[in-house]
Amino acid sequence: MSDQARGLPPKVTVLSGGVGGARFLQGVLRHRERTGSTTEVTVVANTGDDIWVHGLKVCPDLDTVMYTLGDGIDTERGWGRKGETWHAKEELAAYGVEPTWFGLGDRDLATHLVRTQMLEAGYPLSAVTEALCRRWLAPLFGHALRLLPMSDDRIETHVVIDDPESGERRAVHFQEYWIRHQAAIPAHSVVPIGADRATPAPGVLEAITDADLVILPPSNPVVSVGTILAVPGVRDALAKTAAPVIGVSGIVGNDHVRGMARQLLGTIGVEVSAAGVAEHYGARNGEHGGVIDGWLVDTVDEPLVPRVEAAGIRCRAVPLMMTDHDATADMVVAALDLAGL
């Protein structure tokens, strides 16, 4: 069987952040399509980036995955709706209503209105997400693709910085650190508020323990995958699952491909390298409660393969630039190979 003909196993679960995870998932679905697999793909998405803005509940990572896989994403930005307009944002700014640094597009606004109304009516976030996906994902994939929030509980990631105006140390919401400050201010720590008291959303633990393959895509290891792992029960599920757990490095040549992983890894004492992140995740069969069996690094990081394998993690160097869906699908094939599937 050729590499491209190697189909996906029956159940694949991906723990995803926003842009990087969504683009990797496009590769998973492209490989599913080109091999004719009937695989059920479950996405467990980070909700630590969630924020309340102008009275509306905004879930950036859930929406980025939903719009990307539902063909509604602005491909140039990598987030938000294509064909977006910004009249409501302009009007709010004219009134002097803060925050002016967080933009809600007119099309995107409808999603947040529906979500907020359903939450206020008593529906949990998981049920709301399922309802939203009936528009975006069900027409394309039926029951073969599920999008789950990591938790129905409120979790918000905050970053501790020195305020650029007052010089005082304070915690700001992750979105303020990323959008307003563009991650240009040194971060002292990252705190997923509420994560330690949260419970996984319905279906999350089963999606991990019942999977045939679990993938950690090239999402931020601190504020995306790291926040999912901070929800009690998720690490235990990864330890118990019979499925191989394969991670894909988002660090290439000692820097992130996109985002702010480089800025944040130092706050948790992790070296900014593909090997450093692999060691941070740790070997699943190790004594320190690691979460991965295998790790894909880019070809430029091939010299790091022996170091990763010395940590008890199978490792392979392959091209990791997601230049198009087929190139990303080839990454999925490499993950299957590393998993022995």
VEXDREN-2710 file (C-alpha; in Angstrom, 1 decimal):
% VEXDREN-2710
k/r/px/py/pz
1/MET/0.0/0.0/0.0
2/SER/1.4/3.4/-1.0
3/ASP/1.7/6.2/1.6
4/GLN/-1.1/8.2/0.0
5/ALA/-3.4/5.1/-0.1
6/ARG/-2.9/4.4/3.6
7/GLY/-6.3/5.3/5.1
8/LEU/-7.1/6.8/8.5
9/PRO/-8.3/4.5/11.3
10/PRO/-12.0/4.5/12.2
11/LYS/-11.7/7.1/15.0
12/VAL/-9.3/10.1/15.1
13/THR/-9.3/12.7/17.8
14/VAL/-7.4/16.0/17.5
15/LEU/-6.7/18.4/20.3
16/SER/-6.7/21.8/18.6
17/GLY/-6.1/25.4/19.0
18/GLY/-7.1/28.0/16.4
19/VAL/-5.3/28.7/13.1
20/GLY/-2.6/26.0/13.2
21/GLY/-4.9/23.3/14.4
22/ALA/-7.6/24.2/11.9
23/ARG/-5.2/24.1/9.0
24/PHE/-3.8/20.8/10.1
25/LEU/-7.4/19.5/10.3
26/GLN/-7.8/20.5/6.7
27/GLY/-5.0/18.0/5.9
28/VAL/-6.7/15.3/8.0
29/LEU/-9.9/15.8/6.0
30/ARG/-8.1/16.0/2.7
31/HIS/-6.4/12.6/3.4
32/ARG/-9.7/11.2/4.5
33/GLU/-11.1/12.3/1.2
34/ARG/-8.3/11.1/-1.0
35/THR/-8.3/7.6/0.5
36/GLY/-12.0/7.2/0.8
37/SER/-11.8/6.6/4.5
38/THR/-15.0/6.6/6.6
39/THR/-13.1/7.9/9.6
40/GLU/-15.0/9.8/12.3
41/VAL/-12.9/12.9/13.3
42/THR/-13.5/14.5/16.7
43/VAL/-11.9/17.9/17.4
44/VAL/-11.5/18.9/21.0
45/ALA/-10.9/22.7/20.8
46/ASN/-9.3/25.1/23.3
47/THR/-11.7/27.5/25.0
48/GLY/-9.1/29.3/27.2
49/ASP/-9.0/32.1/24.6
50/ASP/-12.7/32.8/25.0
51/ILE/-13.7/36.3/26.0
52/TRP/-16.8/38.3/26.7
53/VAL/-16.9/41.4/24.5
54/HIS/-19.7/44.0/24.3
55/GLY/-21.9/41.5/26.3
56/LEU/-21.2/38.7/23.8
57/LYS/-19.5/35.4/24.3
58/VAL/-16.7/35.0/21.7
59/CYS/-14.9/31.7/21.3
60/PRO/-12.0/32.4/18.9
61/ASP/-10.6/28.9/18.5
62/LEU/-13.9/27.1/18.2
63/ASP/-15.0/29.6/15.6
64/THR/-11.7/29.4/13.7
65/VAL/-12.0/25.6/13.4
66/MET/-15.7/25.8/12.5
67/TYR/-15.3/28.5/9.9
68/THR/-12.1/26.9/8.4
69/LEU/-13.6/23.5/8.0
70/GLY/-17.0/24.9/7.0
71/ASP/-15.4/27.0/4.2
72/GLY/-16.3/30.3/5.8
73/ILE/-12.9/31.5/7.0
74/ASP/-11.0/34.5/5.7
75/THR/-8.0/32.6/4.3
76/GLU/-5.7/35.7/4.1
77/ARG/-6.1/36.5/7.8
78/GLY/-6.6/32.9/8.9
79/TRP/-9.5/34.0/11.3
80/GLY/-12.9/35.6/11.0
81/ARG/-15.4/35.4/8.2
82/LYS/-14.6/35.8/4.5
83/GLY/-16.4/38.8/2.9
84/GLU/-16.4/40.5/6.3
85/THR/-17.4/44.1/6.9
86/TRP/-16.8/46.2/10.0
87/HIS/-19.7/48.7/10.3
88/ALA/-20.7/47.7/13.8
89/LYS/-17.1/47.9/15.0
90/GLU/-16.8/51.4/13.5
91/GLU/-20.0/52.5/15.2
92/LEU/-18.9/51.2/18.6
93/ALA/-15.6/53.1/18.2
94/ALA/-17.5/56.3/17.3
95/TYR/-19.4/55.9/20.6
96/GLY/-16.0/55.5/22.4
97/VAL/-17.0/52.1/23.6
98/GLU/-14.0/49.9/24.7
99/PRO/-12.4/47.7/23.8
100/THR/-11.6/49.2/20.5
101/TRP/-8.7/46.9/19.9
102/PHE/-10.9/43.8/19.6
103/GLY/-12.8/43.8/16.3
104/LEU/-16.1/42.0/15.8
105/GLY/-17.0/41.8/12.2
106/ASP/-20.6/42.1/11.1
107/ARG/-20.9/38.6/9.8
108/ASP/-19.0/37.2/12.8
109/LEU/-21.3/39.1/15.1
110/ALA/-24.3/36.9/14.2
111/THR/-22.4/33.8/15.5
112/HIS/-21.7/35.5/18.8
113/LEU/-25.3/36.7/19.1
114/VAL/-26.7/33.2/18.6
115/ARG/-24.2/31.7/21.0
116/THR/-24.8/34.3/23.7
117/GLN/-28.6/34.0/23.5
118/MET/-28.4/30.2/23.8
119/LEU/-26.0/30.4/26.7
120/GLU/-28.3/32.8/28.5
121/ALA/-31.2/30.5/27.8
122/GLY/-29.4/27.8/29.8
123/TYR/-27.8/25.7/27.1
124/PRO/-24.2/24.6/27.8
125/LEU/-21.4/25.6/25.4
126/SER/-21.1/22.1/24.0
127/ALA/-24.8/22.1/23.0
128/VAL/-24.4/25.6/21.6
129/THR/-21.4/24.5/19.6
130/GLU/-23.3/21.5/18.2
131/ALA/-26.1/23.8/17.1
132/LEU/-23.8/26.2/15.4
133/CYS/-22.1/23.3/13.6
134/ARG/-25.3/22.2/12.1
135/ARG/-24.9/25.1/9.8
136/TRP/-21.2/24.9/9.1
137/LEU/-20.1/21.3/9.4
138/ALA/-23.0/19.0/9.2
139/PRO/-23.9/19.8/5.5
140/LEU/-20.4/18.9/4.5
141/PHE/-19.4/16.0/6.8
142/GLY/-22.6/14.7/8.4
143/HIS/-21.8/12.8/11.6
144/ALA/-18.2/12.2/10.5
145/LEU/-16.9/15.4/12.0
146/ARG/-17.6/16.6/15.6
147/LEU/-16.3/19.8/17.2
148/LEU/-16.3/19.8/21.0
149/PRO/-15.3/22.5/23.4
150/MET/-12.7/21.2/25.9
151/SER/-15.1/22.3/28.7
152/ASP/-18.5/23.8/29.3
153/ASP/-17.1/25.7/32.3
154/ARG/-15.7/29.2/32.0
155/ILE/-12.0/29.2/31.5
156/GLU/-10.0/32.3/30.5
157/THR/-6.3/32.5/30.0
158/HIS/-4.6/35.5/31.4
159/VAL/-1.0/36.7/30.9
160/VAL/1.0/38.5/33.6
161/ILE/2.9/41.5/32.1
162/ASP/4.4/44.8/33.2
163/ASP/1.9/47.4/32.0
164/PRO/3.6/49.5/29.3
165/GLU/1.9/52.7/30.6
166/SER/2.1/52.4/34.4
167/GLY/4.9/49.9/34.7
168/GLU/2.9/47.9/37.2
169/ARG/2.7/44.2/37.0
170/ARG/-0.8/43.0/36.2
171/ALA/-2.7/40.2/34.5
172/VAL/-4.4/40.8/31.1
173/HIS/-6.7/38.6/29.2
174/PHE/-4.8/36.6/26.6
175/GLN/-6.7/38.4/23.8
176/GLU/-5.4/41.7/25.1
177/TYR/-1.9/40.4/25.2
178/TRP/-2.1/39.0/21.7
179/ILE/-4.2/41.5/19.8
180/ARG/-3.7/44.8/21.6
181/HIS/0.0/44.3/22.6
182/GLN/0.8/41.9/19.7
183/ALA/2.8/39.7/22.2
184/ALA/5.5/42.3/22.1
185/ILE/5.6/42.7/25.9
186/PRO/7.6/40.1/27.9
187/ALA/5.2/37.7/29.7
188/HIS/6.0/36.7/33.3
189/SER/3.5/33.9/33.5
190/VAL/0.4/32.4/31.9
191/VAL/-2.6/31.5/34.0
192/PRO/-5.6/29.5/32.7
193/ILE/-8.1/30.9/35.2
194/GLY/-10.8/28.3/36.1
195/ALA/-9.1/25.4/34.4
196/ASP/-8.2/23.6/37.7
197/ARG/-11.9/23.6/38.7
198/ALA/-13.3/22.7/35.3
199/THR/-14.7/19.4/34.0
200/PRO/-14.3/18.2/30.5
201/ALA/-17.3/18.8/28.2
202/PRO/-19.5/15.8/27.4
203/GLY/-17.8/13.5/25.0
204/VAL/-14.3/14.8/25.4
205/LEU/-12.8/12.0/27.5
206/GLU/-14.6/9.4/25.5
207/ALA/-13.2/10.9/22.3
208/ILE/-9.7/10.4/23.7
209/THR/-10.1/7.0/25.3
210/ASP/-12.1/5.5/22.5
211/ALA/-9.9/6.9/19.7
212/ASP/-7.7/4.8/17.4
213/LEU/-5.4/7.7/17.0
214/VAL/-4.9/11.0/18.9
215/ILE/-3.0/13.9/17.4
216/LEU/-1.6/17.0/19.0
217/PRO/-1.4/19.3/15.9
218/PRO/1.0/22.3/15.6
219/SER/-1.0/24.4/18.0
220/ASN/0.5/26.6/20.7
221/PRO/1.8/24.2/23.4
222/VAL/1.2/26.8/26.1
223/VAL/-2.1/28.5/25.5
224/SER/-3.8/26.0/23.1
225/VAL/-2.9/22.4/23.7
226/GLY/-1.5/23.3/27.1
227/THR/-4.8/24.7/28.2
228/ILE/-6.7/21.7/27.1
229/LEU/-4.2/19.5/29.0
230/ALA/-4.9/21.7/32.1
231/VAL/-8.5/20.5/32.3
232/PRO/-8.7/17.8/34.9
233/GLY/-9.2/14.4/33.4
234/VAL/-7.7/15.1/30.0
235/ARG/-4.1/13.9/30.9
236/ASP/-5.5/10.8/32.6
237/ALA/-7.5/10.0/29.4
238/LEU/-4.4/10.4/27.3
239/ALA/-2.5/8.1/29.7
240/LYS/-5.3/5.4/29.5
241/THR/-6.1/5.4/25.8
242/ALA/-5.0/2.5/23.8
243/ALA/-4.5/4.8/20.8
244/PRO/-1.1/6.1/19.9
245/VAL/-0.7/9.8/20.6
246/ILE/1.3/11.7/18.0
247/GLY/2.4/15.3/18.2
248/VAL/3.4/17.7/15.4
249/SER/5.9/20.4/16.2
250/GLY/4.8/24.0/15.6
251/ILE/8.4/25.1/16.3
252/VAL/10.6/24.9/13.2
253/GLY/14.2/26.0/13.3
254/ASN/14.0/27.4/16.9
255/ASP/11.0/29.6/16.2
256/HIS/7.2/29.3/15.8
257/VAL/5.8/29.2/12.3
258/ARG/2.9/31.4/13.4
259/GLY/1.6/32.9/16.6
260/MET/3.5/33.6/19.9
261/ALA/4.8/30.3/21.1
262/ARG/8.3/31.6/21.2
263/GLN/7.3/34.4/23.6
264/LEU/5.4/32.1/25.9
265/LEU/7.5/29.0/26.1
266/GLY/10.0/30.8/28.3
267/THR/7.3/31.6/30.8
268/ILE/7.0/27.9/31.6
269/GLY/10.7/27.2/31.3
270/VAL/10.7/25.4/28.0
271/GLU/13.4/25.7/25.4
272/VAL/12.2/27.2/22.1
273/SER/13.0/24.2/19.9
274/ALA/11.2/21.2/18.5
275/ALA/13.0/19.0/21.0
276/GLY/12.3/21.3/23.9
277/VAL/8.5/21.1/23.2
278/ALA/8.7/17.3/22.8
279/GLU/10.4/17.0/26.1
280/HIS/7.8/19.3/27.7
281/TYR/5.0/17.1/26.5
282/GLY/7.0/14.1/27.6
283/ALA/6.9/10.4/26.8
284/ARG/3.6/8.7/27.6
285/ASN/5.5/5.6/28.9
286/GLY/7.7/7.8/31.0
287/GLU/7.8/8.2/34.7
288/HIS/6.7/11.9/34.7
289/GLY/3.3/11.6/33.2
290/GLY/4.0/12.5/29.6
291/VAL/1.4/12.6/26.9
292/ILE/2.9/11.6/23.5
293/ASP/4.2/8.5/21.9
294/GLY/5.6/10.1/18.8
295/TRP/6.7/13.5/17.5
296/LEU/7.1/14.9/14.0
297/VAL/9.7/17.6/13.5
298/ASP/10.5/19.5/10.4
299/THR/13.4/18.4/8.1
300/VAL/15.5/21.4/9.2
301/ASP/15.3/20.0/12.8
302/GLU/16.4/16.5/11.8
303/PRO/19.6/16.8/14.0
304/LEU/17.2/16.9/17.0
305/VAL/15.7/13.5/16.3
306/PRO/18.2/11.5/18.5
307/ARG/17.6/13.9/21.4
308/VAL/13.8/13.4/21.2
309/GLU/14.2/9.6/20.9
310/ALA/16.5/9.7/23.9
311/ALA/13.5/11.1/25.8
312/GLY/11.6/7.9/25.0
313/ILE/9.6/9.5/22.1
314/ARG/9.6/8.1/18.6
315/CYS/10.6/10.8/16.2
316/ARG/10.7/11.5/12.5
317/ALA/11.7/14.5/10.5
318/VAL/9.4/15.4/7.6
319/PRO/8.4/18.6/5.8
320/LEU/6.0/20.5/8.2
321/MET/5.1/23.6/6.2
322/MET/1.3/23.5/5.5
323/THR/1.6/25.1/2.1
324/ASP/-1.6/23.5/0.8
325/HIS/-4.0/20.8/1.8
326/ASP/-2.1/18.0/0.1
327/ALA/1.2/19.0/1.8
328/THR/-0.7/18.9/5.1
329/ALA/-2.3/15.6/4.3
330/ASP/1.2/14.2/3.7
331/MET/2.0/15.3/7.3
332/VAL/-1.0/13.2/8.4
333/VAL/0.5/10.2/6.5
334/ALA/3.8/10.7/8.4
335/ALA/1.8/10.7/11.6
336/LEU/0.2/7.4/10.7
337/ASP/3.5/5.9/9.8
338/LEU/5.0/7.0/13.1
339/ALA/2.0/5.6/14.9
340/GLY/2.5/2.3/13.2
341/LEU/-1.0/2.4/11.6
END
